[in-house]
Amino acid sequence: SDAKSALNRRLPSVKFQEVALMDALDFFRDATDANFVVDWKSLELVGVSKETPVSLQLNYVSTRVALKSLLEAAAPGLLTAYIDENVIHVTTTARADEKMFTRIYPVQDLLVEIPDFQGPSLSLTDNQGGQSGRGNNNRNGGNGNRGLFDNTNNDRDEEKTTTRAERAEALIQLIKETIRPDIWDSNGGKAKIRYFNGTLVVTAPRSVQEAIGGPID
Protein backbone atom coordinates (compact mmCIF):
# COMPACT_ATOMS: atom_id res chain seq x y z
CA SER A 1 0.00 0.00 0.00
CA ASP A 2 1.20 3.55 -0.73
CA ALA A 3 2.62 4.96 2.50
CA LYS A 4 1.31 8.48 1.95
CA SER A 5 -2.21 7.23 1.22
CA ALA A 6 -1.95 4.96 4.23
CA LEU A 7 -1.19 7.85 6.59
CA ASN A 8 -4.04 9.90 5.13
CA ARG A 9 -6.54 7.06 5.50
CA ARG A 10 -9.32 7.63 8.02
CA LEU A 11 -9.68 5.15 10.85
CA PRO A 12 -13.18 4.82 12.31
CA SER A 13 -11.89 3.97 15.77
CA VAL A 14 -8.57 3.59 17.60
CA LYS A 15 -8.75 2.24 21.15
CA PHE A 16 -5.77 1.06 23.20
CA GLN A 17 -5.82 0.48 26.94
CA GLU A 18 -2.39 -0.28 28.39
CA VAL A 19 -1.39 -2.07 25.18
CA ALA A 20 2.26 -2.86 24.42
CA LEU A 21 3.68 -0.34 21.92
CA MET A 22 4.75 -3.13 19.57
CA ASP A 23 1.18 -4.48 19.42
CA ALA A 24 -0.22 -0.99 18.85
CA LEU A 25 2.16 -0.44 15.93
CA ASP A 26 1.19 -3.84 14.54
CA PHE A 27 -2.41 -2.63 14.57
CA PHE A 28 -1.48 0.30 12.32
CA ARG A 29 0.52 -1.99 10.03
CA ASP A 30 -2.44 -4.35 9.66
CA ALA A 31 -5.01 -1.55 9.31
CA THR A 32 -3.11 0.23 6.53
CA ASP A 33 -1.19 -2.62 4.89
CA ALA A 34 1.74 -0.19 4.73
CA ASN A 35 5.43 -0.88 5.21
CA PHE A 36 6.54 -0.03 8.76
CA VAL A 37 10.11 0.00 10.05
CA VAL A 38 10.61 0.65 13.76
CA ASP A 39 14.05 1.67 15.01
CA TRP A 40 13.76 -0.13 18.34
CA LYS A 41 17.44 0.38 19.12
CA SER A 42 17.05 4.17 19.04
CA LEU A 43 13.77 3.98 20.96
CA GLU A 44 15.48 2.06 23.73
CA LEU A 45 17.99 4.89 24.13
CA VAL A 46 15.14 7.14 25.28
CA GLY A 47 13.60 4.52 27.54
CA VAL A 48 10.98 3.13 25.16
CA SER A 49 10.74 -0.61 24.51
CA LYS A 50 8.45 -2.98 22.64
CA GLU A 51 6.60 -3.55 25.90
CA THR A 52 6.04 0.11 26.80
CA PRO A 53 2.30 0.39 27.61
CA VAL A 54 0.21 2.93 25.72
CA SER A 55 -3.38 4.06 26.02
CA LEU A 56 -5.27 5.92 23.31
CA GLN A 57 -8.87 6.45 22.30
CA LEU A 58 -9.74 8.31 19.09
CA ASN A 59 -12.65 8.23 16.64
CA TYR A 60 -12.60 8.91 12.91
CA VAL A 61 -9.11 10.39 12.56
CA SER A 62 -6.40 9.95 9.95
CA THR A 63 -3.73 7.33 10.50
CA ARG A 64 -1.17 10.15 10.55
CA VAL A 65 -2.89 11.86 13.49
CA ALA A 66 -3.50 8.59 15.34
CA LEU A 67 0.11 7.45 14.91
CA LYS A 68 1.43 10.81 16.08
CA SER A 69 -0.84 10.64 19.13
CA LEU A 70 0.32 7.11 19.87
CA LEU A 71 4.00 8.08 19.81
CA GLU A 72 3.26 11.09 21.99
CA ALA A 73 1.54 8.82 24.48
CA ALA A 74 4.56 6.49 24.52
CA ALA A 75 7.16 9.23 25.05
CA PRO A 76 6.06 12.88 24.84
CA GLY A 77 8.23 14.88 22.43
CA LEU A 78 10.77 12.11 21.90
CA LEU A 79 9.39 10.01 19.03
CA THR A 80 8.42 10.68 15.44
CA ALA A 81 7.30 8.94 12.26
CA TYR A 82 8.06 9.85 8.65
CA ILE A 83 7.87 8.45 5.13
CA ASP A 84 10.95 7.58 3.10
CA GLU A 85 10.96 5.45 -0.06
CA ASN A 86 7.36 4.36 0.58
CA VAL A 87 8.24 3.13 4.07
CA ILE A 88 6.86 4.56 7.31
CA HIS A 89 9.78 4.87 9.73
CA VAL A 90 9.28 5.15 13.48
CA THR A 91 12.27 6.46 15.39
CA THR A 92 13.36 9.10 17.88
CA THR A 93 13.18 12.80 17.08
CA ALA A 94 16.92 13.07 17.77
CA ARG A 95 17.71 10.31 15.29
CA ALA A 96 15.45 11.82 12.62
CA ASP A 97 17.07 15.23 13.14
CA GLU A 98 20.47 13.88 12.15
CA LYS A 99 19.53 13.99 8.48
CA MET A 100 19.32 17.46 6.97
CA PHE A 101 17.25 18.52 3.96
CA THR A 102 17.41 21.67 1.86
CA ARG A 103 14.21 23.23 0.58
CA ILE A 104 13.57 26.47 -1.29
CA TYR A 105 10.41 28.43 -0.45
CA PRO A 106 9.22 31.28 -2.69
CA VAL A 107 8.24 34.17 -0.40
CA GLN A 108 8.02 37.05 -2.87
CA ASP A 109 4.30 37.54 -2.24
CA LEU A 110 4.83 37.59 1.53
CA LEU A 111 7.31 40.44 1.29
CA VAL A 112 5.14 42.91 -0.61
CA GLU A 113 4.48 45.96 1.53
CA ILE A 114 0.92 47.23 1.30
CA PRO A 115 0.95 50.99 1.96
CA ASP A 116 -1.63 52.49 4.27
CA PHE A 117 -4.21 54.54 2.40
CA GLN A 118 -4.25 58.09 3.64
CA GLY A 119 -7.74 59.42 3.04
CA PRO A 120 -8.41 63.04 2.18
CA SER A 121 -8.59 65.49 5.04
CA LEU A 122 -11.99 67.09 5.39
CA SER A 123 -12.04 70.73 6.42
CA LEU A 124 -15.05 72.97 6.59
CA THR A 125 -13.10 75.93 7.92
CA ASP A 126 -13.48 79.03 5.73
CA ASN A 127 -15.28 77.06 3.05
CA GLN A 128 -18.64 78.71 3.47
CA GLY A 129 -18.41 80.86 0.38
CA GLY A 130 -17.33 84.11 1.99
CA GLN A 131 -19.36 84.06 5.19
CA SER A 132 -16.18 84.80 7.08
CA GLY A 133 -15.79 88.02 5.13
CA ARG A 134 -12.43 86.94 3.70
CA GLY A 135 -11.47 85.57 0.32
CA ASN A 136 -14.78 86.25 -1.41
CA ASN A 137 -13.00 86.40 -4.73
CA ASN A 138 -11.53 82.90 -4.34
CA ARG A 139 -13.69 80.17 -5.78
CA ASN A 140 -12.83 77.85 -2.88
CA GLY A 141 -13.69 80.51 -0.34
CA GLY A 142 -11.80 81.14 2.85
CA ASN A 143 -8.05 81.46 2.61
CA GLY A 144 -7.94 79.87 -0.82
CA ASN A 145 -5.13 77.48 0.17
CA ARG A 146 -7.19 74.34 0.84
CA GLY A 147 -10.16 72.73 -0.81
CA LEU A 148 -12.83 70.68 0.87
CA PHE A 149 -10.82 67.49 0.27
CA ASP A 150 -7.14 68.16 0.76
CA ASN A 151 -4.64 65.28 0.59
CA THR A 152 -1.71 67.37 1.70
CA ASN A 153 -0.58 67.35 5.29
CA ASN A 154 2.68 69.13 5.75
CA ASP A 155 2.65 68.52 9.49
CA ARG A 156 2.64 64.72 9.12
CA ASP A 157 6.02 63.05 9.12
CA GLU A 158 6.56 60.62 6.31
CA GLU A 159 6.02 57.06 7.50
CA LYS A 160 9.05 54.87 7.46
CA THR A 161 8.95 52.05 4.93
CA THR A 162 10.91 48.84 5.30
CA THR A 163 13.01 47.34 2.56
CA ARG A 164 12.32 43.90 1.13
CA ALA A 165 15.48 42.60 2.81
CA GLU A 166 14.29 43.91 6.18
CA ARG A 167 10.91 42.24 5.75
CA ALA A 168 12.66 39.01 4.79
CA GLU A 169 14.79 39.20 7.93
CA ALA A 170 11.66 39.72 10.03
CA LEU A 171 10.12 36.61 8.44
CA ILE A 172 13.26 34.60 9.15
CA GLN A 173 13.23 35.71 12.79
CA LEU A 174 9.57 34.72 13.10
CA ILE A 175 10.34 31.23 11.79
CA LYS A 176 13.30 30.84 14.12
CA GLU A 177 11.29 31.93 17.14
CA THR A 178 8.26 29.72 16.47
CA ILE A 179 9.68 26.54 14.92
CA ARG A 180 12.23 24.62 17.01
CA PRO A 181 14.21 27.67 18.24
CA ASP A 182 17.06 25.47 19.50
CA ILE A 183 17.69 23.89 16.10
CA TRP A 184 18.98 27.03 14.28
CA ASP A 185 22.68 27.87 13.89
CA SER A 186 22.18 31.28 15.50
CA ASN A 187 21.16 29.43 18.67
CA GLY A 188 23.87 26.77 18.54
CA GLY A 189 22.07 24.26 16.31
CA LYS A 190 22.82 22.99 12.81
CA ALA A 191 19.83 24.26 10.81
CA LYS A 192 20.29 27.27 8.53
CA ILE A 193 17.97 29.69 6.80
CA ARG A 194 18.75 32.60 4.49
CA TYR A 195 17.00 34.90 2.07
CA PHE A 196 18.04 34.93 -1.59
CA ASN A 197 16.34 36.62 -4.51
CA GLY A 198 12.74 36.30 -3.33
CA THR A 199 13.15 32.87 -1.73
CA LEU A 200 14.04 31.35 1.62
CA VAL A 201 16.70 28.66 1.42
CA VAL A 202 16.28 26.36 4.42
CA THR A 203 18.62 23.55 5.42
CA ALA A 204 17.08 21.78 8.38
CA PRO A 205 15.85 18.41 9.69
CA ARG A 206 12.70 16.84 8.32
CA SER A 207 10.53 17.94 11.24
CA VAL A 208 11.42 21.60 10.64
CA GLN A 209 10.82 21.41 6.90
CA GLU A 210 7.45 19.77 7.46
CA ALA A 211 6.48 22.48 9.94
CA ILE A 212 7.29 25.12 7.31
CA GLY A 213 6.12 23.52 4.08
CA GLY A 214 4.33 20.25 4.80
CA PRO A 215 5.30 16.57 4.72
CA ILE A 216 8.37 15.33 2.84
CA ASP A 217 7.28 12.13 1.14
N, C-alpha and C positions, 0 to 999 in steps of 0.2 A: 504494500500500500504506500502511496505517496506520503512522505513524512509531513509535508506542509498541510496537505488536506487532512491528514490524521489529527494534527494539532488543532485545526479549525473545526473539526467535527463536534457537533453538540452531543453531550451525554445527558440522557434524561434524569439520571440519578447517580450520585457517588456517595457511598456511605461506608466509612471505616470506623470501627470502634476498637482501639488498641490492637490494630493489625500490624504485623511485622512489615517494615518498609519494603522488603523484597517481595512479599505477597501483594502489596498495594501496587507496586510497579508492574508486577505480572498482570494485574487486572487491566492496567492501561495498555499493556502490550497485546493482550487478548482482545480488548474492546476495539482497538484501532487496527490491529494486524500490521502495525508499523515495526520497523527495526529499532530496537532499543539497545544501547550500550551503556552500562553503568560502571563508572570508575570507582569500584568499591575501595580500592587501595587509597585513593585520595579522600574518599568519604571517611574512612577510618582515621585519617589524620586529624579530622575535626570532631572526632568522637561519635560518628554515625556508623552503624553496622547494619547488616542485613536484618538483624532482629530488632532494630530500634522501633518501638511501638509508635504508631501514628493514628490519630483520630480525625475524621473529616466528614462533613455532611453538606452536600451541595445538590441543587436541583437545576437541571437544564442549563448547563454551562458548557463552554468549549473545553476540549481536552487540554488546551494550552493553559487556560485559567485554573482548571482542576489540578493539573500537574504542578503548576507554580504554587498553588495553595498547599499541596501535599508536601512539597520540599520545604516550604516555609514552616509547616507544622513539625517536620522532622528536625530542622535546625534553622531557626530564624536568621535570615541574612547570609547564610553560609553556603547554600546550595543553589544550583542553577541547572537549566536544561536548554539545549540549543540544537539546531539542525545543521548537519554537515554531511554532504554527499548522500543525501536521502536517509540519514541515520539520526535518530534522536539520541543525543548524548546527555547523560546525567553525571554531573561532576560538581566539584566545589567552585565557588565563585573565584577563589584565588587561582585555581588551576586554569579556569577559563580565561582569566585576565592575563595569563602569560602570553597569549597569542594576540598580536596587534594587527589591526586592519586600517587601511587608509580609504577614506571616502571623501568625495567632493560634493558639497552642497551649494547649489546656486542660491544666493541670497540677495540678488540685485533688487528684487521687488520689496524686500524687507527694509532696504536702506534708503528708500525714496522718502524725502522729507516733504510732508504736506504742510504748506504754509497756512498760518491762521488767516482767515478772511477778516480784514478790518472794514467793518461797515461804515457807511457815510455818517458823519457827525451831523446831527440835526440841531439847528439853532434858529430860534424864532426872534432872537434879539435884533432890533432895528430892521426887521423885515416886514413891517406893517405899512409899507407904501408911503412913508413920509409922516406918519403920525407923531414921530419924535421931533419933527421940525427940522431934521437934518437930512441932507442927501436926497432931496426931492427930485433932483435931476438925474439921479442914478436909477437905472431900471430895476436894480435889485433892492433899492431902498437902503436905508440905514447908512453904514459907513462905506458901502460899495465894495468891501474887500472880501466878503464871504456870501455865498449863495445859501439857499435853504439846505442843500445837501453838499457838504464840503468835506472832501476826502483828506484834505491836508491837515496835519497836526504837528506844527513845528515844535511843540513842547514835548512830544513823545519821543523818547530815545528809540533808536532803531533796535529791534530785537536781534539778539545774537542768533546766528544760524550755525549749525554744526556741519562739519565736512563729512563726506561719505566715509572716510577712514575713521573718523571719530565715532560715527554711528556703528561701524563695523566693530570697533573695539568695545563699545558698550554691549553689543550683542555677544561678543566673545566672553566678556566678563559675566554676563547673565548665565551663559551656558556653564561656565566654570563654577559659578556659585550654586547652581541648582542641580547639576548632574555630577555626582561623585566628586566633590571638591578635592578629595585627597589624591585623586588619580592623575591630576594635571602636573606638568613639569614645573610650573610656577609654584606649586605647593609640595614639591619633592617627589612627585610621581613620574611616570614614564609617558603619559599621554600628551599629545601636542595638538594645538589648534592655531591656525593662522589665516589671515584674510589675504586673498590674492585675486585681483581683477574680477570682482563681483562674486566670488565664491569663498566658502570656508573649506579649507583643507584640514581634515581631522584625521589624526593617527591615534587610535585608541582601541581598547579592548572591545570585544563584541557587545558587552552589556551597555557600554557608553554609546556606541554607534546605534544600537537598537533604540535607546532612549531618545536619540536625536532624530533618526530617520526611519525607524521601523526595523522589523526582523531581517537578519541576514540569513538567507536560505541557501 
